[in-house]
Amino acid sequence: MGGWRVVRERFQPFVKLRRSEGSVYSAAKEFLLEVEALKRQHLSRREPRQLARPQEAETPVRPIASFHADSRDGDLHRADMAWALHAAARGLCLEQIEHEILNSRDLSKKGPPVRRLAYAMPTVSKAIVRSTQ
C-alpha cells in the first residue's frame, strides 16, 4: 500500500516493495513529474497558513547589540543565533536578519565577504526554520 511519510520536514512517497528484478519503472519520469506537481500543489496550499501564523509577541525586535552585550563567555555566534531566532519569531524576513548579522559587528576575521555570507546564511536559515516549528 502506498502513502506519504514525513522525513526531515519533507514529504516522500513510499510503497511496500514485494519483489525487485533491478529494472527501472517504465513510467518513472511521468510518475516523478506527477509527484513533484502534487508536492508543489501541497506546498502552495500550506504557505498562506504559515504566513498568517500569529507572531510570538507584539513587542518590537530588540537590537542585536543587546544580545552581543549579554553573550556568555564572549560567544558571539550564540548571540547571533539567539537574536536571529528572536527576530524571526517577530516576523523579520531572511534578508533583514542576514543584513543585521553581517553589519552588526566586525566579521573580518571570518575572511572575505563570501566566507562572511557563508557564516550568516546557515544561522539565518536555522533560525527561520526553528521559528516556524
C-alpha positions, 0 to 999 in steps of 0.5 A: 500500500502506498502513502506519504511519510514525513522525513526531515520536514519533507514529504516522500512517497513510499510503497511496500516493495514485494519483489525487485528484478533491478529494472527501472519503472517504465513510467518513472519520469511521468510518475516523478513529474506527477509527484513533484506537481502534487508536492508543489500543489501541497506546498502552495496550499500550506504557505498562506497558513504559515504566513498568517501564523500569529507572531510570538509577541507584539513587542518590537525586535530588540537590537542585536547589540543587546544580545552581543552585550549579554553573550556568555563567555564572549560567544558571539555566534550564540548571540547571533543565533539567539537574536536571529531566532528572536527576530524571526519569531517577530516576523523579520524576513531572511534578508533583514536578519542576514543584513543585521548579522553581517553589519552588526559587528566586525566579521573580518576575521571570518575572511572575505565577504563570501566566507562572511555570507557563508557564516550568516546564511546557515544561522539565518536559515536555522533560525527561520526554520526553528521559528516556524516549528 
